[in-house]
Amino acid sequence: MKFTSDHVSAFCAASYDRNPLHIDPEYARRSQFGKPVVFGMAAVLFALGAWANGRTFRLQQIRAVFRKPLFEGEEYHLSIQENGADVVVKFQKGPVDYAVISFSANVEHQPLDGATAPFPRFAPLWEPHDLPDASWQTQRFVLNTAALGQVEAAFGIAEGSMPVHQLASLCWASYHVGMILPGKQALFSELQMTFTAADLHSAEITLELEAANFDERFNRYVLEGKGTGLAHLRIAAFKRPQPVDFPLAAMPAFAEGYLPLQGKVVFISGATRGFGAAMARMAALAGARLALNYRGDASAAESLRSELQAVGAEVQTYAADMADPRAVADMATAISAQFGKLDLIVNNAAPPIRDLQFLEQDNLHIAQFVQQNLAITLETARQLLPLLSKGGQFLHISTKYLAEPVRGFAHYLTAKAAQEALVQALSLESRDHEFIVARLPRILTDQTNLAFDFDPPLHPGEVAREAITALADAQDGENYRVVNLFGVG
């Protein structure tokens, strides 16, 4: 099965959960996931609809555990195991469970009593905010019944297929996590609900939250309580950290008077995010003239350009997908017109990197990931090496995982190994240039910015400073070297 935008929009409309992680691509791009995540509770509705297959049912209890994020357009295996009234539904890739929904339900042979009663209209009760006050302990929530047609079309749960207060409870849980606590930085972890046998037919429910605990070790909230038709509820959610931001003021300094890139023209791909942005800031502090590439976020590029110009750096920004031959060729023409020659090329741009086991991916996915990465290096070399001055340097950003492999990154290591091999081969054909592979440790970027981390990543500015310093350590007679920056920090 695949989730589509219809699933996301239907759930968003019914629940009023408008958390930007799920519906705002630009916001989600700066999360560890790199793109919008499907609502966890939308997966619950999909599971219920797939199991019920048009039958009318009443939940007795339900538990949902969200282990890995789900995305639109990706294929998942849907496993449904039924044993009497007990059902387990799993969303899987290979041997990996992404979400597990277990529940007990009574199947009704007739429509639920009162299911055809008219539903009230509703406007949202709350605006999103970061921290609730004491008034949040008792809440009233009304399901947006105007969206029930969308819910039926997307999930196969028709009006009257299940008690409306149970549907409202599931939608409320998502709303509460995504809009109230933790709010904007939420990541749903677990849901448990035990329903009473009361015969209720109201889209309006009242929740009484009896306990709320926050575990600072894991940045995890756990809330418990009860409510309309609910004997007990428990929801758990992580509070994700704010997006990473390392402005110039947070960058480390070079030694006084040390300007290793003074007057040099430096090109950096993927320069508005993560390590690319750290390299841009440190290169500016090192005296470079900068040609900075970005792919999509023009506002971030303009903000970075203004920040660096404020300290006297010469900066131009260029929009281009580094895997697109025409876009990179046009960018190279513009750089040549502005700067003439380049002295340093930093091959940094890369697609988002996800922790995926080999068996979670089919061969095509791995091959496409390798192709995406390799295309960036190929186009960078093909279009920009002709601009590199004699004695100029080509710095390829790689990873220490090629020397110290870790589980869950077979696709990533394959791509990086291919890129390193290409760079070494280029060094044999371009003897007038120096090619350096910098193998970086794990650094703090939007992709590594986790809710909890027992092995915190390093400051990207510290690593960028060491990478720039290492450029000066040329080896006589050699124009290719690998620099390991594992010990930084």
Order of alpha helices (4+ residues) and beta strands (2+ residues): alpha-alpha-alpha-alpha-beta-beta-beta-beta-beta-alpha-alpha-beta-beta-beta-beta-beta-alpha-beta-alpha-beta-alpha-beta-alpha-beta-alpha-beta-alpha-beta
